[in-house]
């Protein structure tokens, strides 16, 4: 029945788990509060399932998973062409983007052809039945539906066929299998509740256990513990039993103890903690831990030294049909190796770190939970960092434990997993199970997936498959076979940097790892280049060819430089790519990014020559310049490079080549001056190119004087002083080197810079002068340059006041320094003062004042006679200068006059007065003088801005309100002032409540703003009623009078005022009709009159409706009839006028 081995030994040494080499997990941990006395198993069993557990694992941090990649469960790998892979698996390539890590095909799924063929043969030829369960250790055991157990060795050869069809007929199908640590014993659980133990050395039946479980239940799980004499079993009634094997006097027996009764809540999954060979002495193993999953909670109990419950953990709300799963794994965490229990039910996986404390108790630490958008039906560790899951759609997910990233997804649908539903429903014994357990059993496949030593075996209805993590080279080769070179390089680089997940086969030492990966990446790069040349589109289609190589060559360059394999790049790849002109061009262009980033500073002469030629021939001048200023150009034909750069206006490159190639810092200045000086001297407007060149010259000059290289880097330290002195000598030349006899311009270089941008040139000098300390030579240059500046700019009409003022501002700053050594004749400051204050014309007034103000602010005031300065400033109407001088003398009241005289700043006077009177730092006497001055100018202030004047009075002059009002003679400004003063304000700053003020405003409002009367009367609360009535009557403001009389309670008086208003407007309408001569075609005047009449009528009607409820019948009649009489009389008059106009029109027509 055996077949020759087909896939070789599936337990290869490379797949064995080495926990100590695994990368430590760096998850954030959450401690679970410990309890002094853990609950007993009896207390757990006696609970009602819906009640509270006495010891519930507290979730101290709920992980927010809203931002988790929803498609992480839908990723899939690239199919491998390995002969052992499933040829029919449906696989899709993962879509890559710049932020997605490349993992390639992480797991290899191979068909065990020998085992699969023998399972099928056993079913067909000897009626062994269909496969029902599988387990793996040093051997593989497969249970069948007819009660047989087939045992295969590592070469897939059938070693044993245990049991018989007679046994199968009596016990039913094999429903569970377990192999002990040394592969000497096999436990078989059956669908009718029996358990058998077999000797795997000789195939002998050692025990048949028929009374461990209640009759009528199927064995769902049977598992050896680390103690070879103890096993745990679980039946379809939900109960869990401990089986203890004994041998006394040659007699074998088995004692069973119920650990969990299904009547208290059905357990459907058990997992004892079994240590790998390296961890059999781990301190936690003395407790013989067992994890159990019921339909509502997880329990972790200790079987030794006495039965103890260490933890319970209730599920969150999940689908009732979801299958709970448990899996233990020893994991390195914080330099310690401890067991981690992974458990799930539904779409969430929880992780519990379990460790022994020094006091002898168990400490459980909850770690981050993992959420997936799928229903998990199988959960297994394949190593300490990687889990393999299967969901209800039979998709396999490989998950990285530390990052919770799904590395790969494959479709297992065609494997046709064997499900354990019939055992969960206990069909072999009549189906006497709960509905809840039967519902869970629909997806149960516990016995179809088994893991051991980094390998997972899964059982299909007709086949068996084994899963192992691919080693790193195999993962790369899978991508290369699919011609996914870019993804292969990305994955290889993650191996190189140690960021890849689920890595197998690489050395743990970083140096050795990088060496191994680097060599492999070099091979891939060469393969990629050959592939690109081979797949190049046909000649002639330049754009297509360019795009083809654009997808390849930049990648080659990038990885060669990352790996620091410059020889590979230029000595192997570049010569190969030279065969294709498009490839050559893209290669050279790809170098730019790395040259600019200073990742590639030295190129061979041949490469550099090709680079310059390509960029020049293709007009890529900007790129050429960017490259030149980052390269070592000493091995080039410097004169040729300079000529190319100068002809194409690559001035940065010209400067760089002179500086770096020949240590010449002056020639570039001379060349730039030769271009810009004539244009500046001629006084014509500069083009954008001229401005760019001039600015480059200033920056270059600044760099040379500061010891910095242009455009980047630093001048060699031994040349700094020499370059600085050379630049000073250049600047102070009396004439240019190529001057003609007719040339009379002195100090042409300084003059050119002053005319180009004097302010920036002086800023350059200022920064340079700041660096001078005890350098005697530099101080002499400094004085010489200042003397030249004064000689050129003072009394020179070619320079504007702003430029001259800028010079003296610069000088004042230098003279104000404590360590100043400059000497400037004070008479020159007097001369510039006369120049700024007494020009030949009055142009540029604001500019001259601003220049002088800046000069004073930087300390130039010490250079002037203050009396003379003040006299000249007043004469020139430099009020800001006067303010500056007054402020120095603390004459703040005089500054008010400066503001009022200055038309540009007059409106700022209010803020000045308010700030000075509000802020600390001024004496009482100073504030008093300011108050007095403000009151003197109150008439002018009110005229300037009534609103701000009112605010100022409210803040600072409330006690002077009456004198201020008396001072305001003009009625209109007084009205505007009072309107702002008495407008409603915030409660924190209420306006004046003096009734006389409000009545004065009412009087003025009747004159100047009658339309605002009603609003004022309705909002103001501070006027007296009788006085207000008299004021409105005085100006015949009937609507306002009516409002006030209504407030007083004089209904008839108010009605009379409103009625008078109505009569006045009716009379106005009648007058309009009398004047109607037919010329007002649009009737605009009459329309306005009708609108006001309508408003008056509505007002009086509203008044009548509002007041009638409080009047008796006679009084109501009087109101309405008076209104009716008024309207009827008006209608009669209008009707008569209309008849008259009609008659006159007829007579006029007859005459015509």
TORSEZA-901041 format. One line per 4 residues: number of its first residue (from 1); their letters; for each residue x, y, z of C-alpha. Coordinates in steps of 0.5 Angstrom, whole numbers, plus 500, padded with zeros to 3 digits. Each point is the difference from the previous one (the first is absolute). Example, Ala and Ser with C-alpha at 12.3 -4.5 7.8 and 13.67 -1.06 7.14 Angstrom:
REM TORSEZA-901041
1	as	525 491 516; 502 507 498
//
This chain:
REM TORSEZA-901041
1	xxxx	500 500 500; 506 505 500; 502 504 495; 507 502 499
5	xxxx	502 507 503; 498 506 495; 502 506 504; 506 498 504
9	xxxx	500 501 507; 495 505 502; 503 501 507; 507 503 498
13	xxxx	505 503 504; 499 507 498; 492 500 502; 502 498 507
17	xxxx	498 505 505; 505 504 503; 497 505 505; 506 503 503
21	xxxx	502 503 493; 493 502 499; 499 508 500; 498 502 507
25	xxxx	492 503 500; 500 507 501; 493 501 502; 497 505 505
29	xxxx	497 495 506; 495 501 505; 500 497 506; 494 496 503
33	xxxx	499 501 508; 502 494 504; 496 497 505; 502 498 506
37	xxxx	496 493 500; 498 498 493; 493 497 500; 499 492 500
41	xxxx	498 496 494; 494 498 504; 498 508 501; 500 501 492
45	xxxx	496 493 499; 495 503 504; 499 506 497; 494 502 495
49	xxxx	503 501 494; 497 507 499; 502 502 507; 506 504 502
53	xxxx	507 496 500; 504 501 507; 506 501 496; 499 503 494
57	xxxx	506 503 495; 499 507 500; 501 503 493; 504 506 503
61	xxxx	501 503 493; 495 499 494; 504 501 493; 497 504 495
65	xxxx	500 497 494; 496 504 495; 506 502 496; 502 493 499
69	xxxx	501 498 493; 493 497 498; 503 496 494; 506 497 504
73	xxxx	496 493 500; 499 500 493; 507 501 498; 503 494 496
77	xxxx	507 497 498; 503 499 493; 500 493 499; 506 496 500
81	xxxx	502 495 494; 502 495 505; 498 493 498; 497 498 507
85	xxxx	496 507 500; 492 499 499; 500 501 493; 492 502 500
89	xxxx	501 505 506; 497 507 498; 505 505 501; 500 508 499
93	xxxx	506 504 500; 500 506 505; 499 507 497; 506 504 503
97	xxxx	500 507 501; 506 504 503; 498 499 507; 499 493 500
101	xxxx	505 495 502; 502 494 496; 500 493 503; 499 496 494
105	xxxx	498 493 501; 501 498 507; 497 493 501; 501 494 495
109	xxxx	494 495 500; 502 494 497; 496 494 499; 503 493 503
113	xxxx	499 496 494; 502 493 504; 495 501 505; 495 503 496
117	xxxx	500 494 495; 500 495 506; 494 503 504; 496 499 493
121	xxxx	503 493 499; 498 498 507; 493 503 499; 499 496 493
125	xxxx	504 494 501; 499 498 508; 494 504 501; 504 504 506
129	xxxx	495 506 499; 501 507 499; 505 504 504; 497 503 506
133	xxxx	506 503 504; 507 501 500; 506 501 504; 507 501 499
137	xxxx	507 500 505; 506 495 498; 494 497 495; 494 501 497
141	xxxx	493 496 502; 494 501 497; 493 497 502; 495 497 496
145	xxxx	492 500 500; 501 492 501; 504 501 506; 507 499 498
149	xxxx	506 504 501; 505 500 494; 507 502 503; 505 503 495
153	xxxx	508 501 501; 503 507 497; 501 497 494; 493 499 499
157	xxxx	500 492 500; 495 497 504; 503 497 506; 494 497 504
161	xxxx	492 499 499; 497 500 507; 493 497 501; 496 496 496
165	xxxx	493 501 497; 497 496 506; 502 505 505; 498 506 495
169	xxxx	493 496 500; 500 500 508; 503 507 501; 498 504 494
173	xxxx	505 505 496; 506 502 503; 499 507 503; 506 502 503
177	xxxx	508 499 500; 506 501 504; 507 498 500; 504 501 506
181	xxxx	507 504 500; 505 494 499; 495 497 494; 499 494 504
185	xxxx	493 500 502; 493 502 496; 494 501 503; 493 499 495
189	xxxx	494 503 502; 493 497 497; 494 503 498; 496 495 505
193	xxxx	504 503 506; 506 494 501; 507 502 500; 506 495 498
197	xxxx	507 501 501; 505 497 495; 508 498 500; 503 504 494
201	xxxx	506 495 500; 497 494 499; 492 502 499; 498 496 506
205	xxxx	493 502 503; 502 502 507; 493 503 503; 493 500 499
209	xxxx	496 505 504; 493 499 500; 498 504 506; 503 506 500
213	xxxx	495 504 497; 492 500 501; 497 495 495; 497 503 494
217	xxxx	505 505 499; 505 501 495; 508 502 501; 501 507 497
221	xxxx	507 500 503; 505 496 503; 507 503 502; 506 497 503
225	xxxx	503 505 505; 508 501 502; 499 495 505; 500 493 496
229	xxxx	495 497 505; 495 505 499; 495 502 494; 494 505 500
233	xxxx	494 498 496; 494 504 498; 493 497 498; 494 502 496
237	xxxx	496 501 507; 505 506 501; 504 497 506; 507 499 501
241	xxxx	504 494 503; 507 499 503; 502 493 498; 506 497 504
245	xxxx	503 494 497; 503 495 505; 504 494 500; 500 495 506
249	xxxx	503 493 500; 500 500 493; 492 502 500; 498 507 496
253	xxxx	495 504 502; 497 507 499; 497 504 506; 495 506 497
257	xxxx	498 506 504; 495 505 498; 503 507 499; 495 504 497
261	xxxx	492 498 500; 497 501 494; 493 501 504; 503 507 502
265	xxxx	502 502 493; 503 496 494; 507 500 499; 502 499 492
269	xxxx	507 501 500; 506 498 505; 508 502 499; 505 497 505
273	xxxx	506 504 501; 506 496 497; 507 502 500; 505 500 494
277	xxxx	506 495 501; 504 507 502; 495 502 505; 498 494 504
281	xxxx	503 503 507; 497 506 499; 497 502 507; 493 501 497
285	xxxx	500 493 498; 499 497 508; 493 503 500; 498 495 494
289	xxxx	495 506 497; 494 498 496; 496 505 496; 493 499 499
293	xxxx	495 503 495; 492 500 502; 495 503 496; 500 506 504
297	xxxx	507 501 503; 507 498 500; 503 496 507; 508 499 501
301	xxxx	500 495 506; 506 497 503; 500 492 501; 506 500 505
305	xxxx	502 500 505; 493 501 502; 494 501 495; 499 508 500
309	xxxx	497 505 495; 505 506 498; 495 504 496; 494 501 496
313	xxxx	498 504 494; 493 501 498; 499 501 492; 497 506 497
317	xxxx	494 500 496; 501 495 494; 497 496 495; 497 494 504
321	xxxx	502 496 494; 508 502 501; 505 495 502; 504 501 506
325	xxxx	507 498 499; 507 500 505; 507 500 498; 506 500 505
329	xxxx	507 502 498; 506 502 503; 502 507 498; 506 505 502
333	xxxx	497 506 503; 505 505 504; 506 495 500; 496 495 503
337	xxxx	497 494 497; 493 498 502; 494 497 498; 494 504 496
341	xxxx	493 498 499; 497 502 494; 492 499 500; 495 502 495
345	xxxx	492 500 499; 498 503 494; 504 506 497; 504 502 506
349	xxxx	507 496 503; 502 502 507; 507 498 502; 502 499 508
353	xxxx	507 500 502; 500 495 506; 506 500 505; 502 497 507
357	xxxx	501 505 505; 506 500 505; 495 499 506; 497 493 496
361	xxxx	494 503 497; 498 501 493; 500 507 497; 496 501 493
365	xxxx	501 506 496; 495 502 494; 503 502 494; 497 504 494
369	xxxx	495 496 496; 499 499 493; 494 501 496; 499 497 493
373	xxxx	494 501 496; 498 493 499; 498 494 505; 506 496 502
377	xxxx	499 492 500; 507 498 501; 506 503 504; 507 498 500
381	xxxx	507 502 502; 505 499 495; 505 503 503; 501 505 506
385	xxxx	498 506 496; 496 497 495; 493 497 500; 496 497 494
389	xxxx	492 500 500; 495 497 496; 493 504 500; 493 498 498
393	xxxx	501 501 493; 506 495 500; 505 506 499; 507 499 503
397	xxxx	503 506 503; 507 501 503; 500 505 505; 507 503 503
401	xxxx	498 500 508; 504 506 502; 498 505 494; 493 497 499
405	xxxx	501 500 493; 497 495 495; 506 498 496; 496 495 495
409	xxxx	494 497 499; 498 494 496; 494 496 498; 499 493 503
413	xxxx	494 499 497; 502 495 495; 503 496 506; 493 498 502
417	xxxx	502 500 508; 497 495 504; 495 502 505; 498 497 507
421	xxxx	493 502 500; 497 493 500; 504 499 507; 498 506 503
425	xxxx	493 498 498; 502 493 503; 496 497 494; 503 493 501
429	xxxx	497 500 507; 493 503 498; 502 508 500; 498 501 507
433	xxxx	504 507 501; 498 507 501; 498 504 494; 505 505 502
437	xxxx	506 495 500; 496 497 493; 500 507 497; 508 501 502
441	xxxx	501 493 497; 498 503 493; 507 503 499; 504 496 505
445	xxxx	506 497 496; 505 499 507; 502 493 497; 502 502 493
449	xxxx	506 505 502; 506 498 504; 506 504 501; 507 497 502
453	xxxx	507 503 500; 498 506 496; 496 496 495; 493 499 499
457	xxxx	496 495 497; 493 500 498; 495 494 498; 496 500 494
461	xxxx	494 496 498; 505 496 495; 507 503 501; 505 503 505
465	xxxx	504 506 500; 506 503 504; 501 507 501; 507 503 501
469	xxxx	503 507 500; 504 501 494; 507 502 502; 502 507 497
473	xxxx	504 498 494; 494 496 498; 495 506 501; 505 504 495
477	xxxx	500 494 495; 492 500 500; 500 507 498; 506 500 495
481	xxxx	496 494 497; 494 504 499; 505 506 497; 498 504 506
485	xxxx	507 503 500; 498 507 504; 496 496 505; 506 495 501
489	xxxx	505 506 501; 495 503 505; 499 494 504; 508 498 500
493	xxxx	501 507 503; 495 499 505; 504 493 502; 507 505 499
497	xxxx	497 505 505; 497 495 505; 493 502 499; 497 494 496
501	xxxx	495 496 504; 500 492 500; 507 500 498; 503 493 500
505	xxxx	507 498 498; 504 506 502; 506 501 505; 498 503 506
509	xxxx	506 505 500; 499 506 496; 506 500 497; 500 493 497
513	xxxx	493 501 498; 501 507 496; 506 496 496; 496 494 498
517	xxxx	494 505 498; 505 505 497; 503 494 495; 493 498 498
521	xxxx	497 507 499; 506 500 495; 498 494 496; 493 503 500
525	xxxx	502 507 497; 504 496 495; 494 496 498; 496 506 500
529	xxxx	505 504 495; 500 494 495; 492 499 501; 499 507 498
533	xxxx	505 500 494; 497 494 498; 493 502 500; 501 507 497
537	xxxx	495 502 495; 502 500 493; 505 506 497; 497 506 498
541	xxxx	495 501 505; 504 505 504; 494 502 505; 498 493 501
545	xxxx	507 498 501; 502 505 505; 494 499 504; 502 492 500
549	xxxx	507 502 503; 497 506 505; 496 494 504; 507 496 500
553	xxxx	506 504 501; 499 505 505; 498 494 504; 507 497 499
557	xxxx	504 506 501; 496 501 507; 502 493 503; 507 500 497
561	xxxx	501 507 504; 496 497 506; 504 494 500; 507 504 499
565	xxxx	501 496 494; 503 506 495; 504 495 497; 494 496 498
569	xxxx	497 506 498; 505 503 495; 505 494 498; 494 494 499
573	xxxx	493 504 499; 502 506 496; 505 497 495; 494 495 499
577	xxxx	495 505 499; 504 504 495; 498 496 495; 493 503 500
581	xxxx	500 508 499; 494 501 503; 502 496 506; 507 504 500
585	xxxx	496 506 501; 495 498 505; 506 497 504; 504 507 500
589	xxxx	493 504 502; 499 495 506; 507 502 503; 497 507 501
593	xxxx	496 499 506; 506 496 503; 505 505 499; 496 506 502
597	xxxx	498 496 507; 508 499 501; 499 493 499; 505 500 494
601	xxxx	505 505 500; 506 496 496; 499 498 493; 505 497 495
605	xxxx	503 505 495; 496 496 494; 493 500 504; 501 507 502
609	xxxx	502 502 492; 494 496 498; 495 503 505; 502 507 498
613	xxxx	500 499 493; 493 497 501; 497 505 504; 503 506 495
617	xxxx	498 496 494; 493 500 502; 499 507 503; 499 497 507
621	xxxx	504 506 503; 497 501 507; 501 493 501; 507 500 498
625	xxxx	502 506 504; 497 496 506; 504 495 499; 507 504 499
629	xxxx	499 503 507; 500 493 503; 506 497 496; 507 499 501
633	xxxx	502 504 493; 508 500 501; 500 494 495; 497 504 495
637	xxxx	502 505 494; 498 506 504; 501 505 495; 495 496 496
641	xxxx	495 499 505; 500 508 502; 499 502 493; 494 495 499
645	xxxx	497 503 507; 502 507 498; 497 500 493; 493 497 504
649	xxxx	500 505 505; 501 494 506; 504 505 504; 499 496 507
653	xxxx	504 495 496; 505 505 497; 502 502 507; 500 493 503
657	xxxx	505 498 495; 504 505 501; 500 500 507; 501 492 501
661	xxxx	504 499 493; 505 505 501; 499 503 507; 499 507 496
665	xxxx	494 504 504; 501 507 496; 500 498 493; 492 498 501
669	xxxx	499 507 503; 504 504 494; 496 496 495; 493 501 503
673	xxxx	502 508 501; 502 500 493; 493 498 498; 496 504 505
677	xxxx	504 507 501; 499 503 493; 492 499 501; 500 503 507
681	xxxx	504 506 498; 496 501 494; 494 501 504; 495 496 496
685	xxxx	495 495 504; 503 494 501; 497 493 497; 498 494 505
689	xxxx	507 497 497; 504 506 503; 496 500 506; 502 492 501
693	xxxx	507 502 498; 501 505 505; 497 497 506; 504 494 499
697	xxxx	506 505 500; 498 502 507; 499 493 502; 506 498 498
701	xxxx	504 506 503; 497 499 506; 502 492 500; 507 502 499
705	xxxx	500 505 505; 497 495 505; 504 494 499; 495 496 496
709	xxxx	500 497 493; 495 502 495; 495 497 499; 501 495 505
713	xxxx	505 498 505; 506 503 503; 507 503 498; 506 496 502
717	xxxx	502 503 507; 507 501 497; 497 505 495; 495 504 504
721	xxxx	504 506 502; 504 500 493; 493 500 496; 497 506 505
725	xxxx	506 504 499; 500 499 492; 493 502 500; 501 506 504
729	xxxx	506 502 495; 495 499 494; 495 504 503; 504 506 502
733	xxxx	504 500 493; 500 507 497; 499 498 493; 498 494 497
737	xxxx	505 496 496; 497 501 493; 499 507 501; 501 505 494
741	xxxx	504 507 500; 493 503 500; 497 497 506; 500 504 506
745	xxxx	495 496 504; 504 499 507; 499 493 504; 496 497 495
749	xxxx	498 494 504; 497 503 506; 497 505 496; 496 495 496
753	xxxx	498 496 506; 497 507 503; 496 501 494; 498 493 499
757	xxxx	497 500 507; 503 504 505; 496 497 506; 502 493 499
761	xxxx	508 502 498; 500 504 507; 497 494 503; 505 495 498
765	xxxx	505 505 502; 497 500 507; 500 493 501; 507 499 498
769	xxxx	502 506 505; 497 496 505; 505 495 500; 506 504 500
773	xxxx	503 500 507; 507 501 501; 502 499 493; 504 506 498
777	xxxx	501 499 493; 492 499 500; 499 506 504; 504 504 495
781	xxxx	496 498 494; 494 502 504; 502 507 501; 502 501 493
785	xxxx	493 497 497; 496 505 505; 505 506 497; 498 498 493
789	xxxx	493 499 501; 500 507 503; 504 503 495; 495 497 494
793	xxxx	493 501 503; 501 507 504; 498 506 496; 499 495 494
797	xxxx	493 502 497; 500 493 496; 498 497 507; 493 501 503
801	xxxx	499 502 507; 498 493 502; 507 497 497; 503 506 504
805	xxxx	496 499 506; 502 492 500; 507 502 500; 500 504 506
809	xxxx	495 495 503; 505 495 499; 506 504 503; 496 502 506
813	xxxx	499 493 502; 507 498 499; 502 506 504; 495 498 506
817	xxxx	504 494 501; 504 499 506; 506 498 497; 500 505 494
821	xxxx	506 502 497; 497 504 494; 501 507 499; 495 505 497
825	xxxx	500 507 499; 494 503 504; 500 506 495; 498 494 495
829	xxxx	494 499 505; 498 507 500; 500 500 492; 496 494 499
833	xxxx	495 504 505; 500 506 496; 499 495 494; 494 497 503
837	xxxx	496 506 503; 502 505 495; 500 497 493; 500 504 493
841	xxxx	493 498 499; 494 497 505; 500 494 496; 500 493 504
845	xxxx	498 503 507; 498 494 503; 506 496 497; 505 505 503
849	xxxx	496 500 507; 500 493 500; 508 499 499; 501 506 505
853	xxxx	496 496 505; 503 493 499; 507 504 501; 498 503 507
857	xxxx	497 493 502; 507 496 499; 504 506 504; 501 505 495
861	xxxx	497 505 505; 507 501 504; 503 502 493; 495 506 500
865	xxxx	499 507 503; 493 499 503; 498 507 500; 502 500 493
869	xxxx	497 494 498; 493 502 503; 500 506 497; 501 497 493
873	xxxx	495 495 501; 495 505 502; 501 504 494; 500 494 495
877	xxxx	494 497 504; 503 494 502; 495 499 505; 502 493 502
881	xxxx	507 503 501; 497 505 505; 497 494 503; 506 496 501
885	xxxx	503 506 503; 494 502 505; 500 493 502; 508 500 502
889	xxxx	498 506 504; 493 497 503; 496 506 497; 495 495 498
893	xxxx	494 506 500; 504 503 495; 500 494 496; 492 501 499
897	xxxx	502 506 496; 504 496 495; 495 495 499; 495 505 499
901	xxxx	504 504 495; 502 494 496; 495 498 495; 502 493 499
905	xxxx	500 498 507; 494 505 503; 495 494 501; 505 496 505
909	xxxx	500 506 505; 494 496 504; 504 494 500; 506 504 503
913	xxxx	496 504 505; 497 493 502; 506 496 501; 504 505 504
917	xxxx	494 502 505; 499 492 501; 507 497 500; 505 500 506
921	xxxx	507 503 499; 498 507 500; 500 505 506; 493 504 502
925	xxxx	503 506 498; 501 498 493; 493 497 500; 497 506 502
929	xxxx	504 505 495; 497 495 495; 493 500 502; 500 508 500
933	xxxx	503 500 493; 494 495 498; 495 505 503; 503 506 497
937	xxxx	499 496 493; 493 497 501; 497 504 495; 505 498 495
941	xxxx	499 493 502; 493 499 500; 500 503 493; 505 495 498
945	xxxx	496 494 502; 494 501 505; 500 492 501; 507 499 503
949	xxxx	500 507 504; 494 497 503; 503 494 502; 506 504 503
953	xxxx	496 504 504; 496 494 503; 507 497 502; 504 506 502
957	xxxx	495 506 501; 494 499 503; 500 505 505; 502 505 495
961	xxxx	494 499 496; 496 506 501; 506 505 498; 501 496 494
965	xxxx	493 500 498; 500 508 501; 506 500 496; 497 497 494
969	xxxx	497 506 497; 497 497 493; 494 497 501; 501 494 494
973	xxxx	507 498 503; 497 500 507; 494 496 498; 505 495 497
977	xxxx	504 500 506; 494 499 505; 497 494 495; 506 496 501
981	xxxx	501 502 507; 493 498 502; 499 494 495; 499 493 504
985	xxxx	506 497 503; 502 494 504; 498 499 507; 508 501 502
989	xxxx	500 507 497; 493 503 500; 499 507 497; 498 506 504
993	xxxx	493 500 503; 499 507 501; 493 502 497; 502 507 498
997	xxxx	505 497 495; 495 495 497; 495 506 500; 506 504 496
1001	xxxx	501 494 495; 492 500 499; 500 507 499; 506 499 495
1005	xxxx	497 494 497; 493 504 498; 504 505 496; 505 495 497
1009	xxxx	498 493 500; 492 500 501; 500 493 496; 504 497 507
1013	xxxx	495 503 505; 496 494 501; 506 495 501; 503 505 505
1017	xxxx	494 501 504; 499 492 500; 507 498 502; 502 506 505
1021	xxxx	497 500 507; 503 506 502; 496 506 498; 494 503 504
1025	xxxx	494 499 496; 497 507 501; 506 504 498; 500 495 494
1029	xxxx	493 501 498; 501 508 500; 507 499 495; 496 495 495
1033	xxxx	494 505 500; 505 506 499; 502 497 494; 493 497 498
1037	xxxx	503 493 500; 493 497 500; 502 493 500; 505 500 506
1041	xxxx	495 505 504; 495 494 499; 504 495 502; 502 504 506
1045	xxxx	493 502 502; 498 492 499; 505 499 505; 497 505 505
1049	xxxx	494 497 499; 496 506 496; 497 496 495; 496 505 497
1053	xxxx	506 505 500; 504 494 496; 494 499 495; 500 508 499
1057	xxxx	507 500 498; 500 494 496; 493 503 496; 504 506 499
1061	xxxx	506 497 497; 494 496 495; 497 507 499; 507 503 498
1065	xxxx	501 494 495; 493 500 497; 501 508 499; 507 498 497
1069	xxxx	496 495 495; 495 505 498; 505 505 499; 504 495 495
1073	xxxx	493 499 496; 499 508 500; 507 501 497; 499 494 495
1077	xxxx	501 503 493; 502 493 497; 507 501 499; 502 495 506
1081	xxxx	500 494 495; 502 495 506; 497 503 505; 506 500 505
1085	xxxx	498 505 505; 493 498 500; 502 493 502; 504 502 505
1089	xxxx	494 504 503; 496 494 500; 505 496 503; 501 505 506
1093	xxxx	492 500 500; 499 493 501; 505 499 505; 497 506 504
1097	xxxx	493 496 499; 503 493 502; 503 504 507; 493 503 502
1101	xxxx	496 493 498; 505 496 504; 500 505 506; 492 500 500
1105	xxxx	500 492 500; 505 500 505; 496 505 505; 493 498 499
1109	xxxx	500 494 505; 501 505 505; 495 505 498; 492 500 501
1113	xxxx	496 500 494; 499 507 499; 507 502 501; 501 495 494
1117	xxxx	495 503 496; 503 507 501; 507 497 497; 497 496 494
1121	xxxx	495 505 498; 505 506 500; 505 496 496; 495 498 495
1125	xxxx	497 507 499; 508 502 499; 500 495 494; 493 502 497
1129	xxxx	502 507 500; 506 499 497; 497 495 495; 495 505 498
1133	xxxx	505 506 499; 504 495 495; 494 498 497; 498 507 498
1137	xxxx	507 501 498; 500 494 495; 493 503 497; 503 506 499
1141	xxxx	506 498 496; 496 495 496; 495 506 498; 506 505 498
1145	xxxx	503 494 496; 494 499 496; 499 508 499; 507 500 498
1149	xxxx	499 494 495; 494 504 497; 504 506 499; 505 496 496
//
